[in-house]
Each structure stands twice: as structure tokens, then as C-alpha cells.
Amino acid sequence: MVANIIDKSVLFLIQQGAVENTEEQKEIYRYGMELQIYYIIHAAILISLGLLFGHGLEVALLLFFFGAIQVNAGGYHAKTHARCMSIMTIGVILFLLLLPIYQNNLILQLVSTIVGTATVITMSPVAHKNHPLSPQKSKVLGKRAKFIAVVLASLWCVLMFFDMSVRLQGIIPVVMAFTFVSLICAWTSKKICKP
């Protein structure tokens, strides 16, 4: 069913002149659309899980913040969609379990935010062997990742300084802790390369 939708979408793009009618271009667009569809389905499942436990907003913010950093910083990548979904589902369950602990522990929040931000600044981007980065692309992604990490750390400081929403205070430190784990796993894996 998903493959049929993708094929029809690619055919439509070809007919509109938006995509060249070559096998290489068709495969690129099929793969990209497949990733987007699986991401939307996966995000909907994870946010539904969050809603089930009364933390839909928090899970949505986790996915947004973590996704923004991982796209630019790199990190661990699963071999299949199913494995990626399984790892992220476990991650969201861990997030839901850790969030109350983080929300009530300023020292843990501070340490996670500092360590996560420092890891992004010193290690990003981490390239996957199946997607090597040119030195120029690496520089651009590294700058973006560092900027996003600093913005998130600053946002956490603002939330803390103005004693704003305890509900939201724990999200950024958990995101930074997950980012730390993802980058360390990718860095130590034999499937990475650093340009």
C-alpha cells in the first residue's frame, strides 16, 4: 500500500516535470518519500504513546528537538525502519520514565545540558559510513548542530532563570542526554567515519 502511494506520487511528479524520468531520480524520490511516510507514521505512534501517558506535548517537543540536533550532528542510525522505530519507542518510554526525575532534579538537568551541549560542540557532525560527508558539508552541519545545541541550552537557562513551567524544564536536559548517548554510540561504532 505504501509502495503504491509512493509510485503514484513519483509518477505525478514526473508528469508535472518536477522530477526527471530516469531510474536514478525515481529511486531517489521513492526512498525519500518512503522515509517521510515512515517518519510521519512513527511520530504519530510516539506522540500517541505520549498522549496515552498525559505527555503528548513533551513527546512532540522531544521528537522536534532531538530530530533537529540529530539531522545536523549525526548519531546512531539503525539498519532498518523497524529497528529505528523500536529504538525510538524504547527511547520515548525511557523519556516518559525519566522526565519526572529530571523535572525534580536541577543538578541532573544542569549536568545533562552541559555534557550534551559539550558533546555536540566537540564531536559533531558524526557521519555514517553509508552517508559520508564532504569537508564543506561537514562544516555546515557542524555549525548548525552547535548552534541548535547552544540555543537549546540557552532556552533551558531561560526556563530555569524565570522559573517557568516545570513541565517543560526537564525536556531539554533529557534531549541533551539522549544526544550524548546517540553521538557516543555512533562514534564508537565501526560504522562511522569522521571527515
N, C-alpha and C positions, 0 to 999 in steps of 0.2 A: 504494500500500500504506500509506504513512504517512498520507495523507489519509483513507483508510478507517478506520484506527485512531483518528484524531483525531475523525472524525464520530461513531463509535460511542461514544467516551468522552464527548463533549459531550452526546449523546443520553442516555447513562446519567446524567450529572449533572442534566440537565433532569428526567428521570423521578424522580430522588431528591429533587428540589426544591432542589438546591443552586445551580442557575442558572435565571434567568428565561427563559422560552421566547419571547425576542424575537430578531430577526435581529441586532441590535446586540450583544447579550450572546453569541450564538452565535459571531459573528465575533471578538469579544474573546477568548473562550476557545479558539477554534480557533488564533488567532495565538499566544497564549501557549503552548499545548501544542506547536505546531509549533516554536517557539523552543526549548522544553525538550528535545524529541526531537532536534533538530539539535545542540543543545549536548552532550547525552549521547553521541551518535554521534561528534561531533567530539572531545570529551575522550577517549573510548576510543581513537580513532585516534592522537591525540597522545601519550597515555600508552603505547600500544603502540610507537610510534616511539621513545620514551624507553627502554622496556624492551629494544628491539632493540639499543640502544647502551649498555645497562647503567646507565641513569639514569632508570628509571621513577619512583622516589620524587621525584627532583629535578624532573622534568617535572610531576608531580602537584602538588608544592608551588608551582611557578611558576604553574600554572593557578589554584590556590586563592588565592595572594597577589595576583597580578595582577588576577584577577577581582574580589576583594574591593575593591581600590582602584578599578578602572575602573567598577564599578557605582555607586560613590559620587562619584568625581572626574570621571567622564566621560572623554572622549578620542576618538580617531579611531574612527569607525564605518563599516564597509564598506557598500556599497549592497545587496549580495546575500549570501545564506548562503555561496555558493560562493567569493565573493571574501573573505569573512571567514575561511573555512576556509583558503584559500590563504595569506592574510597571517599567520594564526596558525601554520600549518605552517612557513612561512619563519621566523617568529619562534622557533619551537621548535628548528629546525635551527640558527639563529644562537645560541640559548641553549646548545645542546649544544656548539657550537664555541667559544663564549666562556667557558663555565663553567671549563674548566681554566686559562684565562688569568686569570680573576678569582680563582680559588681560590689562586693563587700570587702575587697582587699586592695587598698591603694598601693601597697608595696608591690604586689604581684602585677598590677596594672602598669606601674612605672617600669619595673624590670622588663616585662614583656614588650612594652612600647620601645624602650631604649634598645634592647637586644634585637628586636625585629627590624627596627629602623637602621641600626648599625649594620646588620647583616645585608639588607638591601643595598646600603651605600657601599659596602666593601665587596660584595660578591656579584652584584647584578651587572649585566644580564648573564644568566646561565643558559647556554644553548644546548639543544638536544641534538644528538648525532644525526637524526633524520631531518633536522632543520638547522643546518649550520648558519652562522651569521657572518656577514662581511664585516670588516672593521668599522665601516661607516654605519651600518645598521646597528651594530653592537653599541656604538657610541650614542646613537639616537635613543635606542631602547633603554640604555643605562641611565641617561639623563632623565628620561620620562619616569622611570621606576624610582629613582632617587627623589624626584620632585613629588611624586604621589606619596611616597613614604613620609617625607617631611611634612607635606600638607596634612596627612592623617595624624601624624604625631602632634602637629600644631592644633588640629581640631580637638584631639583628646585633651591637650593642655587647656584650651578654651573651655571645654566642658567641665574640666576639673576646677579651673580658676573661678568660674562663675557659678560653681556648684549646681550645674544644670543636670537635668534628667539622669538620675542614677540608672534608669532603664537603658540608656544609650551609652553610658560611660564604659561599660565592660566590653563593648563590641570591638572597638579599635584595638585594644590590647590583645584580644583573642585572635583577631585577624593578623596582627603582627607576629604572634606566637605561631600561628599556622604557616605564615610566610617563612618564618625562620626554619620550621621543620621541612617545608617543601624545598627550599633552596639547599638546605644541608643534605636532604635525601638525593636531590638531583646532582649536587656537587660530588658526593661520594659514590654515586652510581657509576658504573662503567659505561653508561650510555650517554654521557655528556661530553661536551667539549667547550673549551673557553677560547674565544678568538684572541 
